[in-house]
Each structure stands twice: as C-alpha cells, then as structure tokens.
Amino acid sequence: MKLQALYMFCDATADSTKHRTEVETPACKILVVGVSNTDEGAKIAKQMVDEAGVAVIEVCGAFGYEGAKKVADAVGDRVPVGMIV
C-alpha cells in the first residue's frame, strides 16, 4: 500500500478546488492543495484523512503555529502533522 500524504500551502487567493495537484511515485502519493485560510486547511485535512486515507500531513510555514495546531486538532491523533518553517 502506498503512503498517502497531504501538503497544504496557505494563500488568500487560493481556491482549494482548483489549486491542487498530485505527485505519485511507486512508494507514495502526495496531494498538494492551496487553501485560502487555516480554517479551510483544517477542514480539508480532516476530509482527506476521513475519505482519502491520508496518513501524514505537512503544512507550509504560512499557516503559523496556530494554524498548524488547528489542522492537528482537526485530525486528532490519527495522523502526524508537521510544519515547514
């Protein structure tokens, strides 16, 4: 089974339904999604864990510590959440 990962970046002009792409290798599949704010990021993170089997999440530094915590709180202890700073 491939590792399913989610990377999100925060951009006020992003439309998460359009600003997304996937990168797939033999070992993993990474979904990259642009979100307009951290609340949307938390919602999408929960949805991807619940529906797409995402096993690890990374957020960009623009989320800040509070935004990264929102994401972590949304998914609980089901998957690790990291932040690139």
mmCIF file of the C-alpha atoms, coordinates in Angstrom:
data_MODEL
# 
_entry.id   MODEL 
# 
loop_
_atom_site.group_PDB 
_atom_site.id 
_atom_site.type_symbol 
_atom_site.label_atom_id 
_atom_site.label_alt_id 
_atom_site.label_comp_id 
_atom_site.label_asym_id 
_atom_site.label_entity_id 
_atom_site.label_seq_id 
_atom_site.pdbx_PDB_ins_code 
_atom_site.Cartn_x 
_atom_site.Cartn_y 
_atom_site.Cartn_z 
_atom_site.occupancy 
_atom_site.B_iso_or_equiv 
_atom_site.pdbx_formal_charge 
_atom_site.auth_seq_id 
_atom_site.auth_comp_id 
_atom_site.auth_asym_id 
_atom_site.auth_atom_id 
_atom_site.pdbx_PDB_model_num 
ATOM 1  C CA . MET A 1 1  ? 0.000   0.000  0.000  1.00 0.00 ? 1  MET A CA 1 
ATOM 2  C CA . LYS A 1 2  ? 1.309   3.447  -0.935 1.00 0.00 ? 2  LYS A CA 1 
ATOM 3  C CA . LEU A 1 3  ? 1.831   6.153  1.642  1.00 0.00 ? 3  LEU A CA 1 
ATOM 4  C CA . GLN A 1 4  ? -0.856  8.823  1.170  1.00 0.00 ? 4  GLN A CA 1 
ATOM 5  C CA . ALA A 1 5  ? 0.383   12.290 2.137  1.00 0.00 ? 5  ALA A CA 1 
ATOM 6  C CA . LEU A 1 6  ? -1.106  15.787 2.104  1.00 0.00 ? 6  LEU A CA 1 
ATOM 7  C CA . TYR A 1 7  ? 0.843   19.035 1.781  1.00 0.00 ? 7  TYR A CA 1 
ATOM 8  C CA . MET A 1 8  ? -1.050  22.322 2.103  1.00 0.00 ? 8  MET A CA 1 
ATOM 9  C CA . PHE A 1 9  ? 0.057   25.876 1.450  1.00 0.00 ? 9  PHE A CA 1 
ATOM 10 C CA . CYS A 1 10 ? -1.864  28.967 2.519  1.00 0.00 ? 10 CYS A CA 1 
ATOM 11 C CA . ASP A 1 11 ? -2.599  31.748 0.010  1.00 0.00 ? 11 ASP A CA 1 
ATOM 12 C CA . ALA A 1 12 ? -5.546  34.129 0.412  1.00 0.00 ? 12 ALA A CA 1 
ATOM 13 C CA . THR A 1 13 ? -6.231  33.891 -3.347 1.00 0.00 ? 13 THR A CA 1 
ATOM 14 C CA . ALA A 1 14 ? -6.177  30.065 -3.483 1.00 0.00 ? 14 ALA A CA 1 
ATOM 15 C CA . ASP A 1 15 ? -9.228  28.058 -4.470 1.00 0.00 ? 15 ASP A CA 1 
ATOM 16 C CA . SER A 1 16 ? -8.746  24.597 -2.999 1.00 0.00 ? 16 SER A CA 1 
ATOM 17 C CA . THR A 1 17 ? -10.948 23.025 -5.666 1.00 0.00 ? 17 THR A CA 1 
ATOM 18 C CA . LYS A 1 18 ? -8.690  24.351 -8.446 1.00 0.00 ? 18 LYS A CA 1 
ATOM 19 C CA . HIS A 1 19 ? -5.272  24.876 -6.878 1.00 0.00 ? 19 HIS A CA 1 
ATOM 20 C CA . ARG A 1 20 ? -4.303  21.273 -6.252 1.00 0.00 ? 20 ARG A CA 1 
ATOM 21 C CA . THR A 1 21 ? -2.205  18.581 -7.843 1.00 0.00 ? 21 THR A CA 1 
ATOM 22 C CA . GLU A 1 22 ? -0.948  15.082 -7.138 1.00 0.00 ? 22 GLU A CA 1 
ATOM 23 C CA . VAL A 1 23 ? 2.528   13.618 -7.348 1.00 0.00 ? 23 VAL A CA 1 
ATOM 24 C CA . GLU A 1 24 ? 2.750   9.856  -7.415 1.00 0.00 ? 24 GLU A CA 1 
ATOM 25 C CA . THR A 1 25 ? 5.775   7.590  -7.186 1.00 0.00 ? 25 THR A CA 1 
ATOM 26 C CA . PRO A 1 26 ? 5.903   3.818  -6.789 1.00 0.00 ? 26 PRO A CA 1 
ATOM 27 C CA . ALA A 1 27 ? 6.059   4.307  -2.991 1.00 0.00 ? 27 ALA A CA 1 
ATOM 28 C CA . CYS A 1 28 ? 3.825   7.300  -2.254 1.00 0.00 ? 28 CYS A CA 1 
ATOM 29 C CA . LYS A 1 29 ? 1.109   9.612  -3.447 1.00 0.00 ? 29 LYS A CA 1 
ATOM 30 C CA . ILE A 1 30 ? 1.221   13.256 -2.349 1.00 0.00 ? 30 ILE A CA 1 
ATOM 31 C CA . LEU A 1 31 ? -1.695  15.629 -2.723 1.00 0.00 ? 31 LEU A CA 1 
ATOM 32 C CA . VAL A 1 32 ? -0.699  19.316 -2.788 1.00 0.00 ? 32 VAL A CA 1 
ATOM 33 C CA . VAL A 1 33 ? -3.529  21.747 -2.029 1.00 0.00 ? 33 VAL A CA 1 
ATOM 34 C CA . GLY A 1 34 ? -3.632  25.525 -1.798 1.00 0.00 ? 34 GLY A CA 1 
ATOM 35 C CA . VAL A 1 35 ? -6.070  26.832 0.814  1.00 0.00 ? 35 VAL A CA 1 
ATOM 36 C CA . SER A 1 36 ? -7.258  30.385 1.376  1.00 0.00 ? 36 SER A CA 1 
ATOM 37 C CA . ASN A 1 37 ? -7.021  30.274 5.176  1.00 0.00 ? 37 ASN A CA 1 
ATOM 38 C CA . THR A 1 38 ? -6.169  27.964 8.050  1.00 0.00 ? 38 THR A CA 1 
ATOM 39 C CA . ASP A 1 39 ? -9.806  27.141 8.834  1.00 0.00 ? 39 ASP A CA 1 
ATOM 40 C CA . GLU A 1 40 ? -10.211 25.779 5.317  1.00 0.00 ? 40 GLU A CA 1 
ATOM 41 C CA . GLY A 1 41 ? -6.945  23.892 5.769  1.00 0.00 ? 41 GLY A CA 1 
ATOM 42 C CA . ALA A 1 42 ? -8.258  22.198 8.912  1.00 0.00 ? 42 ALA A CA 1 
ATOM 43 C CA . LYS A 1 43 ? -11.475 21.228 7.128  1.00 0.00 ? 43 LYS A CA 1 
ATOM 44 C CA . ILE A 1 44 ? -9.629  19.780 4.131  1.00 0.00 ? 44 ILE A CA 1 
ATOM 45 C CA . ALA A 1 45 ? -7.153  17.927 6.343  1.00 0.00 ? 45 ALA A CA 1 
ATOM 46 C CA . LYS A 1 46 ? -9.979  16.200 8.219  1.00 0.00 ? 46 LYS A CA 1 
ATOM 47 C CA . GLN A 1 47 ? -11.744 15.366 4.959  1.00 0.00 ? 47 GLN A CA 1 
ATOM 48 C CA . MET A 1 48 ? -8.582  13.885 3.410  1.00 0.00 ? 48 MET A CA 1 
ATOM 49 C CA . VAL A 1 49 ? -7.885  11.744 6.474  1.00 0.00 ? 49 VAL A CA 1 
ATOM 50 C CA . ASP A 1 50 ? -11.504 10.567 6.649  1.00 0.00 ? 50 ASP A CA 1 
ATOM 51 C CA . GLU A 1 51 ? -12.078 9.965  2.933  1.00 0.00 ? 51 GLU A CA 1 
ATOM 52 C CA . ALA A 1 52 ? -8.739  9.575  1.143  1.00 0.00 ? 52 ALA A CA 1 
ATOM 53 C CA . GLY A 1 53 ? -6.688  7.658  3.684  1.00 0.00 ? 53 GLY A CA 1 
ATOM 54 C CA . VAL A 1 54 ? -4.081  10.377 4.168  1.00 0.00 ? 54 VAL A CA 1 
ATOM 55 C CA . ALA A 1 55 ? -1.512  9.120  6.691  1.00 0.00 ? 55 ALA A CA 1 
ATOM 56 C CA . VAL A 1 56 ? 0.715   12.191 7.114  1.00 0.00 ? 56 VAL A CA 1 
ATOM 57 C CA . ILE A 1 57 ? 0.180   15.948 6.721  1.00 0.00 ? 57 ILE A CA 1 
ATOM 58 C CA . GLU A 1 58 ? 2.628   18.811 6.206  1.00 0.00 ? 58 GLU A CA 1 
ATOM 59 C CA . VAL A 1 59 ? 1.646   22.485 6.167  1.00 0.00 ? 59 VAL A CA 1 
ATOM 60 C CA . CYS A 1 60 ? 3.720   25.420 4.983  1.00 0.00 ? 60 CYS A CA 1 
ATOM 61 C CA . GLY A 1 61 ? 5.109   27.984 7.389  1.00 0.00 ? 61 GLY A CA 1 
ATOM 62 C CA . ALA A 1 62 ? 2.438   30.499 6.337  1.00 0.00 ? 62 ALA A CA 1 
ATOM 63 C CA . PHE A 1 63 ? -0.019  28.508 8.487  1.00 0.00 ? 63 PHE A CA 1 
ATOM 64 C CA . GLY A 1 64 ? 1.923   29.611 11.562 1.00 0.00 ? 64 GLY A CA 1 
ATOM 65 C CA . TYR A 1 65 ? 1.869   27.646 14.798 1.00 0.00 ? 65 TYR A CA 1 
ATOM 66 C CA . GLU A 1 66 ? -1.795  28.413 15.495 1.00 0.00 ? 66 GLU A CA 1 
ATOM 67 C CA . GLY A 1 67 ? -2.863  27.305 12.009 1.00 0.00 ? 67 GLY A CA 1 
ATOM 68 C CA . ALA A 1 68 ? -0.823  24.112 12.251 1.00 0.00 ? 68 ALA A CA 1 
ATOM 69 C CA . LYS A 1 69 ? -2.478  23.436 15.606 1.00 0.00 ? 69 LYS A CA 1 
ATOM 70 C CA . LYS A 1 70 ? -5.918  23.894 14.015 1.00 0.00 ? 70 LYS A CA 1 
ATOM 71 C CA . VAL A 1 71 ? -5.012  21.209 11.486 1.00 0.00 ? 71 VAL A CA 1 
ATOM 72 C CA . ALA A 1 72 ? -3.624  18.921 14.183 1.00 0.00 ? 72 ALA A CA 1 
ATOM 73 C CA . ASP A 1 73 ? -6.753  19.406 16.299 1.00 0.00 ? 73 ASP A CA 1 
ATOM 74 C CA . ALA A 1 74 ? -8.988  18.662 13.296 1.00 0.00 ? 74 ALA A CA 1 
ATOM 75 C CA . VAL A 1 75 ? -7.362  15.277 12.634 1.00 0.00 ? 75 VAL A CA 1 
ATOM 76 C CA . GLY A 1 76 ? -6.669  14.399 16.259 1.00 0.00 ? 76 GLY A CA 1 
ATOM 77 C CA . ASP A 1 77 ? -4.059  11.783 16.955 1.00 0.00 ? 77 ASP A CA 1 
ATOM 78 C CA . ARG A 1 78 ? -4.917  9.785  13.820 1.00 0.00 ? 78 ARG A CA 1 
ATOM 79 C CA . VAL A 1 79 ? -2.054  11.176 11.715 1.00 0.00 ? 79 VAL A CA 1 
ATOM 80 C CA . PRO A 1 80 ? 1.058   13.260 12.375 1.00 0.00 ? 80 PRO A CA 1 
ATOM 81 C CA . VAL A 1 81 ? 1.041   16.915 11.308 1.00 0.00 ? 81 VAL A CA 1 
ATOM 82 C CA . GLY A 1 82 ? 4.276   18.732 10.564 1.00 0.00 ? 82 GLY A CA 1 
ATOM 83 C CA . MET A 1 83 ? 5.043   22.319 9.620  1.00 0.00 ? 83 MET A CA 1 
ATOM 84 C CA . ILE A 1 84 ? 7.778   23.507 7.309  1.00 0.00 ? 84 ILE A CA 1 
ATOM 85 C CA . VAL A 1 85 ? 9.420   26.668 8.654  1.00 0.00 ? 85 VAL A CA 1 
# 
